[in-house]
């Protein structure tokens, strides 16, 4: 097991709260967007962008950069906030989300946003794209790694399982997929809409190295990313057991906030809750 310093974990947890505050602010101002899946995916994205990945915000097309592909494109607010805090673009741009002529639209568009590797939103395509990038890296003898974030409802798509078979066939050990397993999709519980369990056995049967962790435990996230990087001859799937709407009490496990932004009262409540958490973590960091 690879050990990560406690100070690093505290800093990442604090960064995650900052990202969550950005998400709430962005969606409230836009009066549109997807809070639930953005908040559940935040911790893993923070671990990637602020610790694990090799990336170059001032040189976003550097050929040696690690690639992150947000297949569940509706969680774009979390990605945008990570990119802005990493200095790919000005933080103030976040608050033009979904405005006419803003580069930050409801789903990521790679043509307009520095740091976005693929235009995503039509669910099921991101893993296939990531496999192509990972295979190209192997053929070009590059050392970069590819990370793909999937939603659990998204894995209803047949293309996901074609991609899963291809990735193991080519033994793409430079590919890590992360499944945001929050058990809720737009129409309700994943097990009621179209049963996915057992997810771990499914991915294992397709030839993947499978790791399952608490998707909000920063220590576990960092360790799993390191373990995936060390694993050879198989792609790795990290199943993140998460809570949709994580960090805002009334949004947690509430499918109503899949694609509905907070109103003014909810916005104030959410920001107050996150500020309390932020202050607590700041004291811990002192």
Order of alpha helices (4+ residues) and beta strands (2+ residues): alpha-alpha-beta-alpha-alpha-beta-alpha-beta-beta-beta-alpha-alpha-beta-alpha-beta-alpha
